[in-house]
């Protein structure tokens, strides 16, 4: 059995996530305390007692989801399970930072600060209302690429995420993305709907955010990970800190190739995927990508306690 540890991206956030872990495992509580100190903010209070609208703000959601994933990793560690059990680590968008933190490439404090910078930079790259994202269900990636190209009409409309065989996301100028939803339905999509996001992530409009991240990443120490990272934009494993730094910059404007990443890991012999942190969204995608793969989630004390048996 070969296992990959995978880490969720934005959209998995809920009020109260990770609280039971912090109450049950001192090591998990220490993760939230360290993230609070790194940010100079009681982010843990927002996560556990705040309102979902504030938590969902990109600058809060990104470090909050990472903290929850790292708290789950700390709880697993308390049960004797470390990242060395994994053949690969991978994460969806911001989850890639969680994967790098889990694998020792980034410190927890640096990861929290980088994600705060990333969230703010991505939010401010495009004025509110000028960009949009839309999910397209029921068309394959080649069809969605064609739809995006036809919808652009001189504006930006690009595939941002390839999540599973029939779920892809386009991103760009609001009018172009709106045109894409119409064209997708005409092409036979089951659904094409505008997503409730505040900016057009993972497209070329995020150029200013990529520049900001290039500067921020140059100012932190990145180490070679203990476990190979399957990078979003490459959909294959990397182990070089220098290469990872460049890929994290590329990821801001590049496509999240999740489906291809999972297929690559399966081809390398991965049979189990452990989703570590909040929610179960990645497990759902993986079941649609590889029906023979086993998916397990580790985000509660009960799930952590059962990890050794798994």
SEBA-87290 format. One record per residue (C-alpha): residue number from 1; residue in one letter; x, y, z. Coordinates in steps of 0.5 Angstrom, whole numbers, plus 500, padded with zeros to 3 digits. Layout:
# residues N
   nr  rest    x    y    z
  NUM     A    X    Y    Z
...
END
This chain:
# residues 310
   nr  rest    x    y    z
    1     X  500  500  500
    2     X  503  507  498
    3     X  500  513  501
    4     X  499  520  499
    5     X  498  526  504
    6     X  493  531  501
    7     X  491  538  504
    8     X  485  542  502
    9     X  484  549  499
   10     X  480  555  500
   11     X  472  553  500
   12     X  473  548  506
   13     X  473  553  511
   14     X  468  552  517
   15     X  467  556  524
   16     X  469  551  529
   17     X  474  547  525
   18     X  480  544  529
   19     X  477  546  535
   20     X  476  539  538
   21     X  483  537  535
   22     X  486  543  540
   23     X  482  541  546
   24     X  484  533  545
   25     X  492  534  543
   26     X  496  539  546
   27     X  501  539  540
   28     X  495  541  536
   29     X  493  547  540
   30     X  501  549  540
   31     X  500  550  532
   32     X  494  555  533
   33     X  498  558  538
   34     X  504  559  534
   35     X  500  561  528
   36     X  496  567  532
   37     X  503  569  534
   38     X  506  569  527
   39     X  500  573  525
   40     X  500  578  531
   41     X  492  576  531
   42     X  488  571  535
   43     X  486  567  528
   44     X  484  561  532
   45     X  478  565  536
   46     X  476  567  529
   47     X  476  560  527
   48     X  472  558  533
   49     X  468  563  535
   50     X  468  568  529
   51     X  463  569  523
   52     X  463  565  517
   53     X  464  571  512
   54     X  470  574  516
   55     X  473  567  516
   56     X  472  566  508
   57     X  476  573  507
   58     X  482  570  503
   59     X  487  573  507
   60     X  484  569  513
   61     X  481  563  510
   62     X  488  561  507
   63     X  492  561  514
   64     X  486  558  517
   65     X  486  552  513
   66     X  493  551  513
   67     X  493  552  521
   68     X  487  547  521
   69     X  491  542  517
   70     X  498  543  521
   71     X  494  542  527
   72     X  491  535  524
   73     X  498  533  522
   74     X  501  535  530
   75     X  495  530  532
   76     X  497  525  528
   77     X  504  526  530
   78     X  502  525  537
   79     X  499  518  535
   80     X  506  516  532
   81     X  504  518  525
   82     X  509  522  521
   83     X  509  525  514
   84     X  515  520  513
   85     X  509  515  512
   86     X  507  518  505
   87     X  510  517  499
   88     X  508  524  496
   89     X  505  530  499
   90     X  500  535  495
   91     X  495  540  496
   92     X  490  544  492
   93     X  492  551  491
   94     X  493  554  498
   95     X  494  547  500
   96     X  500  546  497
   97     X  503  551  502
   98     X  500  546  508
   99     X  504  540  504
  100     X  510  544  504
  101     X  510  546  511
  102     X  508  538  513
  103     X  514  536  509
  104     X  519  541  513
  105     X  520  545  507
  106     X  517  551  510
  107     X  517  553  518
  108     X  510  554  520
  109     X  511  561  522
  110     X  513  563  515
  111     X  507  559  512
  112     X  502  563  516
  113     X  505  569  514
  114     X  506  567  507
  115     X  499  565  506
  116     X  497  572  509
  117     X  501  576  504
  118     X  498  571  499
  119     X  491  572  501
  120     X  492  580  501
  121     X  496  580  494
  122     X  491  575  491
  123     X  485  580  493
  124     X  488  586  491
  125     X  490  584  484
  126     X  484  585  481
  127     X  478  590  483
  128     X  472  587  486
  129     X  467  586  481
  130     X  472  586  475
  131     X  474  579  475
  132     X  470  572  476
  133     X  470  565  476
  134     X  465  559  474
  135     X  465  552  475
  136     X  463  548  469
  137     X  460  541  470
  138     X  460  535  465
  139     X  465  537  460
  140     X  472  535  459
  141     X  478  539  460
  142     X  479  540  452
  143     X  472  542  451
  144     X  473  547  457
  145     X  479  550  454
  146     X  476  551  448
  147     X  470  554  451
  148     X  475  559  455
  149     X  478  561  448
  150     X  472  562  445
  151     X  469  566  451
  152     X  475  571  452
  153     X  474  576  446
  154     X  480  580  447
  155     X  479  579  455
  156     X  482  574  460
  157     X  478  567  460
  158     X  483  561  462
  159     X  482  554  466
  160     X  484  555  473
  161     X  482  549  476
  162     X  482  542  473
  163     X  479  538  479
  164     X  476  532  476
  165     X  474  529  470
  166     X  468  533  469
  167     X  469  539  474
  168     X  473  544  471
  169     X  473  552  473
  170     X  475  558  469
  171     X  477  565  471
  172     X  478  571  468
  173     X  474  578  467
  174     X  467  578  469
  175     X  464  579  462
  176     X  468  573  459
  177     X  467  568  465
  178     X  460  570  464
  179     X  460  569  456
  180     X  464  562  458
  181     X  458  560  462
  182     X  453  561  456
  183     X  458  557  451
  184     X  459  551  456
  185     X  452  550  456
  186     X  451  550  449
  187     X  457  545  449
  188     X  453  541  453
  189     X  455  542  460
  190     X  450  540  465
  191     X  452  546  469
  192     X  456  552  469
  193     X  455  557  475
  194     X  459  563  477
  195     X  462  562  484
  196     X  462  566  490
  197     X  469  568  490
  198     X  472  575  491
  199     X  477  575  485
  200     X  479  571  479
  201     X  484  566  482
  202     X  489  562  478
  203     X  489  566  471
  204     X  494  571  468
  205     X  490  577  472
  206     X  493  575  478
  207     X  500  578  475
  208     X  501  583  481
  209     X  500  577  486
  210     X  505  573  483
  211     X  510  579  483
  212     X  508  580  491
  213     X  509  572  492
  214     X  516  572  488
  215     X  518  578  493
  216     X  515  574  499
  217     X  518  567  498
  218     X  525  570  496
  219     X  525  573  504
  220     X  524  566  507
  221     X  528  560  508
  222     X  525  554  503
  223     X  528  547  505
  224     X  528  541  500
  225     X  522  537  503
  226     X  522  530  507
  227     X  517  527  502
  228     X  516  529  494
  229     X  511  535  493
  230     X  507  533  487
  231     X  506  541  485
  232     X  500  544  482
  233     X  502  547  476
  234     X  507  541  474
  235     X  502  535  476
  236     X  509  531  478
  237     X  514  530  484
  238     X  519  535  485
  239     X  524  535  491
  240     X  528  542  490
  241     X  527  548  494
  242     X  529  552  489
  243     X  525  549  484
  244     X  519  549  489
  245     X  520  557  490
  246     X  519  558  483
  247     X  513  554  482
  248     X  510  557  488
  249     X  510  564  484
  250     X  508  560  478
  251     X  502  557  481
  252     X  499  564  483
  253     X  497  565  475
  254     X  497  558  473
  255     X  492  552  473
  256     X  491  548  479
  257     X  492  541  475
  258     X  489  537  481
  259     X  486  531  476
  260     X  493  530  473
  261     X  496  530  479
  262     X  492  525  482
  263     X  493  521  476
  264     X  500  521  476
  265     X  500  519  483
  266     X  496  513  482
  267     X  501  511  476
  268     X  507  512  481
  269     X  503  506  485
  270     X  499  511  490
  271     X  493  507  493
  272     X  491  511  499
  273     X  490  518  499
  274     X  489  521  506
  275     X  486  528  506
  276     X  488  532  512
  277     X  485  538  515
  278     X  478  541  514
  279     X  473  538  510
  280     X  472  532  505
  281     X  472  536  498
  282     X  479  533  495
  283     X  476  526  497
  284     X  470  527  493
  285     X  474  529  487
  286     X  479  523  488
  287     X  473  518  488
  288     X  471  521  481
  289     X  478  521  478
  290     X  480  514  481
  291     X  475  509  483
  292     X  480  504  485
  293     X  483  509  490
  294     X  482  509  498
  295     X  480  516  501
  296     X  481  517  508
  297     X  480  524  512
  298     X  483  526  518
  299     X  480  532  521
  300     X  477  530  528
  301     X  480  527  534
  302     X  476  520  532
  303     X  479  520  525
  304     X  486  521  528
  305     X  485  516  533
  306     X  483  511  528
  307     X  489  513  523
  308     X  494  507  526
  309     X  489  502  524
  310     X  488  505  517
END
